[in-house]
Amino acid sequence: MATLVLLRHGESVWNAEGLFTGWVDVDLSAAGEEEARRGGRLLREADLSPSVVHTSVLKRATRTANLALDEADLTWLPVRRSWRLNERHYGALQGKNKAQTREEYGEDQFMVWRRSYDTPPPQIADGDPHSQVGDRRYAQLPSELMPRTECLADVVDRMLPYWYDTIVPDLSEGRTVLVAAHGNSLRALVKHLDGVDPETIAGLNIPTGIPLVYDLDEDFSPRKPGGEYLDPEAAKEAIEAVKNQGKK
Ligand SMILES: O=C(O)[C@@H](CO)OP(=O)(O)O
């Protein structure tokens, strides 16, 4: 039996401003830094002591992991990072205001782009100021793997090789593993773990900064579907807030 702890980064500056973010490397807001520290305190209070940490290559996740680990006195832990844990690439919506997009295109189109399983937003142009083409951190990524937009199904496809090849081996021997990532890359992982169907996953939202704990059986399947948030009351409220983004 192993324990998997999923931690969505704390509130980012663009979360606070209501902008689609995706692969844009936006920092945490002051409130997000505090959420990350609180996430670390919750881990400590629950006596959860990970052996290894995985993060995306975006600073809102790497900084959340650092702040949480500092609070839990675990800064010595080994950390691995991968673009495969990055947020969903939001295509041409990156940098756009959610409320304005909803107003301009209507609720249905807005929700298709935001939460449908297999319809990606329009692609971002390579010369767009919010494109990541040419960013040094993706220099090793073969150009055919570099996304210009992604739907959640695309995120599942690029995240799963990392799950199987890197996270699962770390979970063996009953270890505890912390994954600090993003709303949609964690939705992709939860979809896989809980076997959620494409329609149901549209209604699943993950709050910032609250650890979600899965006890896994010998097949790395959850013993309790959906796992458990370390602060279920706060999670409930924060999930509603994520769901309602874009509604002024
Ligand atoms: O903008 C984004 O990258 C994501 C997460 O903040 O937004 P949403 O929850 O709308 O998918």
Ligand as a Chemical Component Dictionary entry (heavy atoms), coordinates in Angstrom:
data_LIG
# 
_chem_comp.id                   LIG 
_chem_comp.type                 NON-POLYMER 
_chem_comp.pdbx_formal_charge   0 
_chem_comp.three_letter_code    LIG 
# 
loop_
_chem_comp_atom.comp_id 
_chem_comp_atom.atom_id 
_chem_comp_atom.alt_atom_id 
_chem_comp_atom.type_symbol 
_chem_comp_atom.charge 
_chem_comp_atom.model_Cartn_x 
_chem_comp_atom.model_Cartn_y 
_chem_comp_atom.model_Cartn_z 
_chem_comp_atom.pdbx_ordinal 
LIG O1 O1 O 0 -6.205  29.131 -16.423 1  
LIG C1 C1 C 0 -5.795  27.969 -16.245 2  
LIG O2 O2 O 0 -4.705  27.554 -16.658 3  
LIG C2 C2 C 0 -6.679  27.000 -15.462 4  
LIG C3 C3 C 0 -6.233  26.859 -14.033 5  
LIG O3 O3 O 0 -6.070  28.078 -13.380 6  
LIG O4 O4 O 0 -7.991  27.499 -15.495 7  
LIG P1 P1 P 0 -9.322  26.636 -15.512 8  
LIG O5 O5 O 0 -9.637  26.246 -14.086 9  
LIG O6 O6 O 0 -10.335 27.624 -16.044 10 
LIG O7 O7 O 0 -9.138  25.468 -16.405 11 
# 
loop_
_chem_comp_bond.comp_id 
_chem_comp_bond.atom_id_1 
_chem_comp_bond.atom_id_2 
_chem_comp_bond.value_order 
_chem_comp_bond.pdbx_ordinal 
LIG O1 C1 DOUB 1  
LIG C1 O2 SING 2  
LIG C1 C2 SING 3  
LIG C2 C3 SING 4  
LIG C2 O4 SING 5  
LIG C3 O3 SING 6  
LIG O4 P1 SING 7  
LIG P1 O5 DOUB 8  
LIG P1 O6 SING 9  
LIG P1 O7 SING 10 
# 
